[in-house]
Amino acid sequence: MTVLGGGHDCVYATRGWGIHDERWISALLELGRTPFVVSLGRDAVDVLDLRDQVLDAASAGQPVLAGPLDTVTEFLADVDVPLVGLSWGYDLTEADANDADLAWLSRLTGLVVDSGWNREIAVKAGVRSDDITYLPWGVDLSVFTFHGPWVDAFELGVPPHAPLVLSLRAHEPLYRVADILHAFSAVPRRLDVHEDYPDPYLIIGHEGSLTDELRALSSSLGIQDRVRFLGRVDERDLVPLLGRAACYVTASEVDGTSVTLLQAMACGTPVIASSTPGNLDWVVDDVTGYTFPTGDVAALTERLVSVTAHYPMAVVERARAQVQERADWHRNVLRLGDALSRAEGRS
């Protein structure tokens, strides 16, 4: 259990601890809130212990913000506190795909979702539209600047003028990073390769349970000399990496609103995204980026060939404008404050 500051005026309940938790806590602090944090697995030994700690922390009627929905919020849905569910991108999408019973969602005081598709699922499950707060993950536009600094090619071990295909999703099955390797391997090599016109290189950030398999796959595909595995990338290093990339690719089979997708769009990096409902909220073909059917490696290859050959200035300008309009994090986070205030008003 953690209290950030003296006393607390809300409770934040979560499954573990990671970068998304840090973002939500920063948002609460930015709103002037003082959260009491309870983490399942860190502070609570099981969901019953989590419930007890949340009830104790919210005994004076403080609102509770809890997520992910399927591993945390559902187990708190019947507690007598103002409870705002926090959807973590794909928890609702996966539940809907598996025909899970989501009727319990209607017992929440409020619900925060990050994509239009998740909002539709929640309404179908019986949540009143007025109880849903649409709050897409956003971008700090003062940090993720349009056409900002570039990382030095020497640091990546690639030729100075090589087009870079960038992947930054976790190495787990649902993100389908192997599809990107297969598609990249099918991109034709240049016939006129020389110092000023080198072949494209694939830069793979992050890590996960499939990292060793992905490294082995790059070797079996014969592209290991043009693939670089960076491991986890610190957020402060993202801007120059995105700025240097010819394109950013996500092949995920399920998503809410992808933060890294928005960061790439903010930086002026062309995006190529699988056509999941979450991605289609932001990426419109030939307008703000490029899409391909999830799992369609041949279609992804075609997109890679096209985008690495020509920088689509008009597309990236429209993408940046959309992020400025819809994904300014410091503006969007005010909606979280409104959701908590409504919950307090109904307690």
Contacts in CASP RR format, 6 or more apart in sequence:
PFRMAT RR
TARGET T0000
AUTHOR 0000-0000-0000
METHOD contacts of the structure
MODEL  1
MTVLGGGHDCVYATRGWGIHDERWISALLELGRTPFVVSLGRDAVDVLDL
RDQVLDAASAGQPVLAGPLDTVTEFLADVDVPLVGLSWGYDLTEADANDA
DLAWLSRLTGLVVDSGWNREIAVKAGVRSDDITYLPWGVDLSVFTFHGPW
VDAFELGVPPHAPLVLSLRAHEPLYRVADILHAFSAVPRRLDVHEDYPDP
YLIIGHEGSLTDELRALSSSLGIQDRVRFLGRVDERDLVPLLGRAACYVT
ASEVDGTSVTLLQAMACGTPVIASSTPGNLDWVVDDVTGYTFPTGDVAAL
TERLVSVTAHYPMAVVERARAQVQERADWHRNVLRLGDALSRAEGRS
1 36 0 8 1.000
1 37 0 8 1.000
1 38 0 8 1.000
1 43 0 8 1.000
1 53 0 8 1.000
1 57 0 8 1.000
2 36 0 8 1.000
2 37 0 8 1.000
2 38 0 8 1.000
2 43 0 8 1.000
3 34 0 8 1.000
3 35 0 8 1.000
3 36 0 8 1.000
3 37 0 8 1.000
4 25 0 8 1.000
4 29 0 8 1.000
4 34 0 8 1.000
4 35 0 8 1.000
4 36 0 8 1.000
4 37 0 8 1.000
5 34 0 8 1.000
6 34 0 8 1.000
7 34 0 8 1.000
7 36 0 8 1.000
8 34 0 8 1.000
8 35 0 8 1.000
8 36 0 8 1.000
8 57 0 8 1.000
8 62 0 8 1.000
9 33 0 8 1.000
9 34 0 8 1.000
9 35 0 8 1.000
9 62 0 8 1.000
10 28 0 8 1.000
10 33 0 8 1.000
10 34 0 8 1.000
10 35 0 8 1.000
10 36 0 8 1.000
10 62 0 8 1.000
10 63 0 8 1.000
10 64 0 8 1.000
10 65 0 8 1.000
10 340 0 8 1.000
11 35 0 8 1.000
11 36 0 8 1.000
11 37 0 8 1.000
11 38 0 8 1.000
11 54 0 8 1.000
11 57 0 8 1.000
11 58 0 8 1.000
11 62 0 8 1.000
11 63 0 8 1.000
11 64 0 8 1.000
11 65 0 8 1.000
11 66 0 8 1.000
11 81 0 8 1.000
12 21 0 8 1.000
12 24 0 8 1.000
12 25 0 8 1.000
12 28 0 8 1.000
12 35 0 8 1.000
12 36 0 8 1.000
12 37 0 8 1.000
12 38 0 8 1.000
12 64 0 8 1.000
12 65 0 8 1.000
12 66 0 8 1.000
13 37 0 8 1.000
13 38 0 8 1.000
13 39 0 8 1.000
13 40 0 8 1.000
13 50 0 8 1.000
13 54 0 8 1.000
13 64 0 8 1.000
13 65 0 8 1.000
13 66 0 8 1.000
13 67 0 8 1.000
13 72 0 8 1.000
13 73 0 8 1.000
13 76 0 8 1.000
14 21 0 8 1.000
14 24 0 8 1.000
14 37 0 8 1.000
14 38 0 8 1.000
14 39 0 8 1.000
14 40 0 8 1.000
14 66 0 8 1.000
14 67 0 8 1.000
14 68 0 8 1.000
14 72 0 8 1.000
15 39 0 8 1.000
15 40 0 8 1.000
15 41 0 8 1.000
15 67 0 8 1.000
15 68 0 8 1.000
15 71 0 8 1.000
15 72 0 8 1.000
16 39 0 8 1.000
16 40 0 8 1.000
16 41 0 8 1.000
16 42 0 8 1.000
17 39 0 8 1.000
17 42 0 8 1.000
19 235 0 8 1.000
20 88 0 8 1.000
21 39 0 8 1.000
23 137 0 8 1.000
23 259 0 8 1.000
24 65 0 8 1.000
24 86 0 8 1.000
25 35 0 8 1.000
25 37 0 8 1.000
27 329 0 8 1.000
27 333 0 8 1.000
27 336 0 8 1.000
28 35 0 8 1.000
28 65 0 8 1.000
28 336 0 8 1.000
29 35 0 8 1.000
30 330 0 8 1.000
30 333 0 8 1.000
31 333 0 8 1.000
31 334 0 8 1.000
31 336 0 8 1.000
31 337 0 8 1.000
31 340 0 8 1.000
33 337 0 8 1.000
33 340 0 8 1.000
35 65 0 8 1.000
36 57 0 8 1.000
36 62 0 8 1.000
37 43 0 8 1.000
38 44 0 8 1.000
38 50 0 8 1.000
38 53 0 8 1.000
38 54 0 8 1.000
38 57 0 8 1.000
40 46 0 8 1.000
40 47 0 8 1.000
40 50 0 8 1.000
40 71 0 8 1.000
40 72 0 8 1.000
43 50 0 8 1.000
43 53 0 8 1.000
44 50 0 8 1.000
44 53 0 8 1.000
47 72 0 8 1.000
47 75 0 8 1.000
50 72 0 8 1.000
50 75 0 8 1.000
50 76 0 8 1.000
51 75 0 8 1.000
51 76 0 8 1.000
51 79 0 8 1.000
54 64 0 8 1.000
54 66 0 8 1.000
54 76 0 8 1.000
54 79 0 8 1.000
54 81 0 8 1.000
55 79 0 8 1.000
55 80 0 8 1.000
55 81 0 8 1.000
58 64 0 8 1.000
58 81 0 8 1.000
58 82 0 8 1.000
61 81 0 8 1.000
61 82 0 8 1.000
61 344 0 8 1.000
61 347 0 8 1.000
62 81 0 8 1.000
62 82 0 8 1.000
63 81 0 8 1.000
63 82 0 8 1.000
63 83 0 8 1.000
63 84 0 8 1.000
63 109 0 8 1.000
63 340 0 8 1.000
63 343 0 8 1.000
63 344 0 8 1.000
63 347 0 8 1.000
64 76 0 8 1.000
64 79 0 8 1.000
64 81 0 8 1.000
64 82 0 8 1.000
64 83 0 8 1.000
64 84 0 8 1.000
65 84 0 8 1.000
65 85 0 8 1.000
65 86 0 8 1.000
65 112 0 8 1.000
65 336 0 8 1.000
65 340 0 8 1.000
66 72 0 8 1.000
66 73 0 8 1.000
66 76 0 8 1.000
66 83 0 8 1.000
66 84 0 8 1.000
66 85 0 8 1.000
66 86 0 8 1.000
67 73 0 8 1.000
67 85 0 8 1.000
67 86 0 8 1.000
67 87 0 8 1.000
67 88 0 8 1.000
67 91 0 8 1.000
68 86 0 8 1.000
68 87 0 8 1.000
68 88 0 8 1.000
68 91 0 8 1.000
69 85 0 8 1.000
69 86 0 8 1.000
69 87 0 8 1.000
69 88 0 8 1.000
69 91 0 8 1.000
69 92 0 8 1.000
69 95 0 8 1.000
69 105 0 8 1.000
70 91 0 8 1.000
70 94 0 8 1.000
70 95 0 8 1.000
70 100 0 8 1.000
71 91 0 8 1.000
73 83 0 8 1.000
73 85 0 8 1.000
73 86 0 8 1.000
73 108 0 8 1.000
74 104 0 8 1.000
76 83 0 8 1.000
77 83 0 8 1.000
77 104 0 8 1.000
77 105 0 8 1.000
77 107 0 8 1.000
77 108 0 8 1.000
78 107 0 8 1.000
81 347 0 8 1.000
82 109 0 8 1.000
82 343 0 8 1.000
82 344 0 8 1.000
82 345 0 8 1.000
82 346 0 8 1.000
82 347 0 8 1.000
83 108 0 8 1.000
83 109 0 8 1.000
83 110 0 8 1.000
83 343 0 8 1.000
84 108 0 8 1.000
84 109 0 8 1.000
84 110 0 8 1.000
84 111 0 8 1.000
84 112 0 8 1.000
84 339 0 8 1.000
84 340 0 8 1.000
84 343 0 8 1.000
85 108 0 8 1.000
85 110 0 8 1.000
85 111 0 8 1.000
85 112 0 8 1.000
86 112 0 8 1.000
87 111 0 8 1.000
87 112 0 8 1.000
87 113 0 8 1.000
87 114 0 8 1.000
87 118 0 8 1.000
87 122 0 8 1.000
89 113 0 8 1.000
89 114 0 8 1.000
89 115 0 8 1.000
89 118 0 8 1.000
89 255 0 8 1.000
89 256 0 8 1.000
89 257 0 8 1.000
90 174 0 8 1.000
90 254 0 8 1.000
90 255 0 8 1.000
90 256 0 8 1.000
92 102 0 8 1.000
92 113 0 8 1.000
92 118 0 8 1.000
92 121 0 8 1.000
92 122 0 8 1.000
93 117 0 8 1.000
93 118 0 8 1.000
93 121 0 8 1.000
93 254 0 8 1.000
93 255 0 8 1.000
93 256 0 8 1.000
93 277 0 8 1.000
93 278 0 8 1.000
94 254 0 8 1.000
95 102 0 8 1.000
95 121 0 8 1.000
96 102 0 8 1.000
96 121 0 8 1.000
96 124 0 8 1.000
97 254 0 8 1.000
102 121 0 8 1.000
102 122 0 8 1.000
102 125 0 8 1.000
102 126 0 8 1.000
103 125 0 8 1.000
103 126 0 8 1.000
105 111 0 8 1.000
105 122 0 8 1.000
105 125 0 8 1.000
105 126 0 8 1.000
105 127 0 8 1.000
106 125 0 8 1.000
106 126 0 8 1.000
106 127 0 8 1.000
106 128 0 8 1.000
108 127 0 8 1.000
108 131 0 8 1.000
109 131 0 8 1.000
109 342 0 8 1.000
109 343 0 8 1.000
109 346 0 8 1.000
109 347 0 8 1.000
110 127 0 8 1.000
110 131 0 8 1.000
110 132 0 8 1.000
110 133 0 8 1.000
110 339 0 8 1.000
110 342 0 8 1.000
110 343 0 8 1.000
111 122 0 8 1.000
111 127 0 8 1.000
111 131 0 8 1.000
111 132 0 8 1.000
111 133 0 8 1.000
112 132 0 8 1.000
112 133 0 8 1.000
112 135 0 8 1.000
112 335 0 8 1.000
112 336 0 8 1.000
112 339 0 8 1.000
113 119 0 8 1.000
113 122 0 8 1.000
113 132 0 8 1.000
113 133 0 8 1.000
113 134 0 8 1.000
113 135 0 8 1.000
114 134 0 8 1.000
114 135 0 8 1.000
114 136 0 8 1.000
114 137 0 8 1.000
114 256 0 8 1.000
114 257 0 8 1.000
115 136 0 8 1.000
115 255 0 8 1.000
115 256 0 8 1.000
115 257 0 8 1.000
115 277 0 8 1.000
115 278 0 8 1.000
115 281 0 8 1.000
116 134 0 8 1.000
116 277 0 8 1.000
116 278 0 8 1.000
116 281 0 8 1.000
117 256 0 8 1.000
117 277 0 8 1.000
117 278 0 8 1.000
117 281 0 8 1.000
118 256 0 8 1.000
119 132 0 8 1.000
119 134 0 8 1.000
122 132 0 8 1.000
123 129 0 8 1.000
123 132 0 8 1.000
133 335 0 8 1.000
133 336 0 8 1.000
133 338 0 8 1.000
133 339 0 8 1.000
134 335 0 8 1.000
135 332 0 8 1.000
135 333 0 8 1.000
135 335 0 8 1.000
135 336 0 8 1.000
135 339 0 8 1.000
136 257 0 8 1.000
136 262 0 8 1.000
136 281 0 8 1.000
136 326 0 8 1.000
136 327 0 8 1.000
136 332 0 8 1.000
137 257 0 8 1.000
137 258 0 8 1.000
137 259 0 8 1.000
137 262 0 8 1.000
137 327 0 8 1.000
137 329 0 8 1.000
138 257 0 8 1.000
138 259 0 8 1.000
138 262 0 8 1.000
138 323 0 8 1.000
138 327 0 8 1.000
138 328 0 8 1.000
138 329 0 8 1.000
138 332 0 8 1.000
139 259 0 8 1.000
139 262 0 8 1.000
139 263 0 8 1.000
139 266 0 8 1.000
139 323 0 8 1.000
139 327 0 8 1.000
139 328 0 8 1.000
139 329 0 8 1.000
140 329 0 8 1.000
140 330 0 8 1.000
141 266 0 8 1.000
141 323 0 8 1.000
141 324 0 8 1.000
141 328 0 8 1.000
141 329 0 8 1.000
143 239 0 8 1.000
144 238 0 8 1.000
144 239 0 8 1.000
144 242 0 8 1.000
144 263 0 8 1.000
144 266 0 8 1.000
144 267 0 8 1.000
145 239 0 8 1.000
145 266 0 8 1.000
145 267 0 8 1.000
146 266 0 8 1.000
146 267 0 8 1.000
146 268 0 8 1.000
146 320 0 8 1.000
147 243 0 8 1.000
147 267 0 8 1.000
147 268 0 8 1.000
148 239 0 8 1.000
148 240 0 8 1.000
148 243 0 8 1.000
148 267 0 8 1.000
149 239 0 8 1.000
149 240 0 8 1.000
149 243 0 8 1.000
150 240 0 8 1.000
150 243 0 8 1.000
150 244 0 8 1.000
151 237 0 8 1.000
151 240 0 8 1.000
151 241 0 8 1.000
151 243 0 8 1.000
151 244 0 8 1.000
153 159 0 8 1.000
153 160 0 8 1.000
153 161 0 8 1.000
153 162 0 8 1.000
153 244 0 8 1.000
154 160 0 8 1.000
156 164 0 8 1.000
156 201 0 8 1.000
156 203 0 8 1.000
156 228 0 8 1.000
156 230 0 8 1.000
156 244 0 8 1.000
157 228 0 8 1.000
158 164 0 8 1.000
158 198 0 8 1.000
158 201 0 8 1.000
158 203 0 8 1.000
158 228 0 8 1.000
159 195 0 8 1.000
159 198 0 8 1.000
159 201 0 8 1.000
160 195 0 8 1.000
161 195 0 8 1.000
161 196 0 8 1.000
161 197 0 8 1.000
161 198 0 8 1.000
162 198 0 8 1.000
162 199 0 8 1.000
162 200 0 8 1.000
162 201 0 8 1.000
163 200 0 8 1.000
163 201 0 8 1.000
163 246 0 8 1.000
163 247 0 8 1.000
163 308 0 8 1.000
164 200 0 8 1.000
164 201 0 8 1.000
164 202 0 8 1.000
164 203 0 8 1.000
164 244 0 8 1.000
164 245 0 8 1.000
164 246 0 8 1.000
165 180 0 8 1.000
165 184 0 8 1.000
165 200 0 8 1.000
165 201 0 8 1.000
165 202 0 8 1.000
165 203 0 8 1.000
165 245 0 8 1.000
165 246 0 8 1.000
165 247 0 8 1.000
165 249 0 8 1.000
165 304 0 8 1.000
165 308 0 8 1.000
166 203 0 8 1.000
166 205 0 8 1.000
166 241 0 8 1.000
166 242 0 8 1.000
166 245 0 8 1.000
166 247 0 8 1.000
166 248 0 8 1.000
166 249 0 8 1.000
166 264 0 8 1.000
166 269 0 8 1.000
167 177 0 8 1.000
167 180 0 8 1.000
167 202 0 8 1.000
167 203 0 8 1.000
167 204 0 8 1.000
167 205 0 8 1.000
167 206 0 8 1.000
167 248 0 8 1.000
167 249 0 8 1.000
167 250 0 8 1.000
167 251 0 8 1.000
168 205 0 8 1.000
168 206 0 8 1.000
168 233 0 8 1.000
168 238 0 8 1.000
168 248 0 8 1.000
168 260 0 8 1.000
169 175 0 8 1.000
169 177 0 8 1.000
169 206 0 8 1.000
169 250 0 8 1.000
169 251 0 8 1.000
169 252 0 8 1.000
169 260 0 8 1.000
170 206 0 8 1.000
170 207 0 8 1.000
170 208 0 8 1.000
171 177 0 8 1.000
171 206 0 8 1.000
171 207 0 8 1.000
171 208 0 8 1.000
171 209 0 8 1.000
171 210 0 8 1.000
171 211 0 8 1.000
171 214 0 8 1.000
172 208 0 8 1.000
172 209 0 8 1.000
172 210 0 8 1.000
173 210 0 8 1.000
174 252 0 8 1.000
174 253 0 8 1.000
174 254 0 8 1.000
175 250 0 8 1.000
175 251 0 8 1.000
175 252 0 8 1.000
175 253 0 8 1.000
176 251 0 8 1.000
176 252 0 8 1.000
176 253 0 8 1.000
176 274 0 8 1.000
176 294 0 8 1.000
176 295 0 8 1.000
177 204 0 8 1.000
177 210 0 8 1.000
177 214 0 8 1.000
177 251 0 8 1.000
178 210 0 8 1.000
178 213 0 8 1.000
178 214 0 8 1.000
178 217 0 8 1.000
179 251 0 8 1.000
179 295 0 8 1.000
179 297 0 8 1.000
179 300 0 8 1.000
180 202 0 8 1.000
180 204 0 8 1.000
180 249 0 8 1.000
180 251 0 8 1.000
180 300 0 8 1.000
181 202 0 8 1.000
181 214 0 8 1.000
181 217 0 8 1.000
181 218 0 8 1.000
181 221 0 8 1.000
181 223 0 8 1.000
181 227 0 8 1.000
182 217 0 8 1.000
182 221 0 8 1.000
182 297 0 8 1.000
183 251 0 8 1.000
183 297 0 8 1.000
183 298 0 8 1.000
183 300 0 8 1.000
183 301 0 8 1.000
183 304 0 8 1.000
184 200 0 8 1.000
184 202 0 8 1.000
184 223 0 8 1.000
184 227 0 8 1.000
184 301 0 8 1.000
184 304 0 8 1.000
185 221 0 8 1.000
185 222 0 8 1.000
185 223 0 8 1.000
186 297 0 8 1.000
186 298 0 8 1.000
186 301 0 8 1.000
187 200 0 8 1.000
187 301 0 8 1.000
187 304 0 8 1.000
187 305 0 8 1.000
187 308 0 8 1.000
188 305 0 8 1.000
189 199 0 8 1.000
190 197 0 8 1.000
190 198 0 8 1.000
190 199 0 8 1.000
193 199 0 8 1.000
199 226 0 8 1.000
200 226 0 8 1.000
200 246 0 8 1.000
200 304 0 8 1.000
200 308 0 8 1.000
201 226 0 8 1.000
201 227 0 8 1.000
201 228 0 8 1.000
202 218 0 8 1.000
202 223 0 8 1.000
202 226 0 8 1.000
202 227 0 8 1.000
202 228 0 8 1.000
203 227 0 8 1.000
203 228 0 8 1.000
203 230 0 8 1.000
203 241 0 8 1.000
203 245 0 8 1.000
204 214 0 8 1.000
204 227 0 8 1.000
204 228 0 8 1.000
204 229 0 8 1.000
204 230 0 8 1.000
204 231 0 8 1.000
205 229 0 8 1.000
205 230 0 8 1.000
205 231 0 8 1.000
205 232 0 8 1.000
205 233 0 8 1.000
206 231 0 8 1.000
206 232 0 8 1.000
206 233 0 8 1.000
207 231 0 8 1.000
207 232 0 8 1.000
211 229 0 8 1.000
211 231 0 8 1.000
214 229 0 8 1.000
215 224 0 8 1.000
215 229 0 8 1.000
218 224 0 8 1.000
218 227 0 8 1.000
233 241 0 8 1.000
238 260 0 8 1.000
238 263 0 8 1.000
239 267 0 8 1.000
242 248 0 8 1.000
242 263 0 8 1.000
242 264 0 8 1.000
242 267 0 8 1.000
242 268 0 8 1.000
242 269 0 8 1.000
243 267 0 8 1.000
243 268 0 8 1.000
243 269 0 8 1.000
245 264 0 8 1.000
245 269 0 8 1.000
246 270 0 8 1.000
246 307 0 8 1.000
246 308 0 8 1.000
246 311 0 8 1.000
247 269 0 8 1.000
247 270 0 8 1.000
247 271 0 8 1.000
247 272 0 8 1.000
247 304 0 8 1.000
247 307 0 8 1.000
247 308 0 8 1.000
248 260 0 8 1.000
248 261 0 8 1.000
248 264 0 8 1.000
248 269 0 8 1.000
248 270 0 8 1.000
248 271 0 8 1.000
248 272 0 8 1.000
249 271 0 8 1.000
249 272 0 8 1.000
249 273 0 8 1.000
249 300 0 8 1.000
249 304 0 8 1.000
250 258 0 8 1.000
250 260 0 8 1.000
250 261 0 8 1.000
250 271 0 8 1.000
250 272 0 8 1.000
250 273 0 8 1.000
250 274 0 8 1.000
250 279 0 8 1.000
251 274 0 8 1.000
251 294 0 8 1.000
251 295 0 8 1.000
251 300 0 8 1.000
252 258 0 8 1.000
252 274 0 8 1.000
252 276 0 8 1.000
252 279 0 8 1.000
252 294 0 8 1.000
253 274 0 8 1.000
253 276 0 8 1.000
253 294 0 8 1.000
253 295 0 8 1.000
254 276 0 8 1.000
255 261 0 8 1.000
255 276 0 8 1.000
255 278 0 8 1.000
255 279 0 8 1.000
256 276 0 8 1.000
256 277 0 8 1.000
256 278 0 8 1.000
256 281 0 8 1.000
257 278 0 8 1.000
257 281 0 8 1.000
257 282 0 8 1.000
257 327 0 8 1.000
258 273 0 8 1.000
258 278 0 8 1.000
258 279 0 8 1.000
261 271 0 8 1.000
261 273 0 8 1.000
261 279 0 8 1.000
261 282 0 8 1.000
261 283 0 8 1.000
262 282 0 8 1.000
262 323 0 8 1.000
262 327 0 8 1.000
264 271 0 8 1.000
265 271 0 8 1.000
265 282 0 8 1.000
265 288 0 8 1.000
265 289 0 8 1.000
265 316 0 8 1.000
265 319 0 8 1.000
265 320 0 8 1.000
265 322 0 8 1.000
265 323 0 8 1.000
266 320 0 8 1.000
266 323 0 8 1.000
266 324 0 8 1.000
266 327 0 8 1.000
268 316 0 8 1.000
268 317 0 8 1.000
268 319 0 8 1.000
268 320 0 8 1.000
269 316 0 8 1.000
270 289 0 8 1.000
270 290 0 8 1.000
270 307 0 8 1.000
270 311 0 8 1.000
270 312 0 8 1.000
270 315 0 8 1.000
270 316 0 8 1.000
270 319 0 8 1.000
271 283 0 8 1.000
271 288 0 8 1.000
271 289 0 8 1.000
271 290 0 8 1.000
271 319 0 8 1.000
272 289 0 8 1.000
272 290 0 8 1.000
272 291 0 8 1.000
272 292 0 8 1.000
272 300 0 8 1.000
272 303 0 8 1.000
272 304 0 8 1.000
272 307 0 8 1.000
273 279 0 8 1.000
273 282 0 8 1.000
273 283 0 8 1.000
273 289 0 8 1.000
273 290 0 8 1.000
273 291 0 8 1.000
273 292 0 8 1.000
274 291 0 8 1.000
274 292 0 8 1.000
274 293 0 8 1.000
274 294 0 8 1.000
274 295 0 8 1.000
275 291 0 8 1.000
275 292 0 8 1.000
275 293 0 8 1.000
275 294 0 8 1.000
276 294 0 8 1.000
279 291 0 8 1.000
280 291 0 8 1.000
282 288 0 8 1.000
282 322 0 8 1.000
282 326 0 8 1.000
282 327 0 8 1.000
283 289 0 8 1.000
283 290 0 8 1.000
283 291 0 8 1.000
285 291 0 8 1.000
286 315 0 8 1.000
287 315 0 8 1.000
287 318 0 8 1.000
288 315 0 8 1.000
288 318 0 8 1.000
288 319 0 8 1.000
288 322 0 8 1.000
289 312 0 8 1.000
289 315 0 8 1.000
289 316 0 8 1.000
289 319 0 8 1.000
290 303 0 8 1.000
290 306 0 8 1.000
290 307 0 8 1.000
290 315 0 8 1.000
292 299 0 8 1.000
292 300 0 8 1.000
292 302 0 8 1.000
292 303 0 8 1.000
293 299 0 8 1.000
END
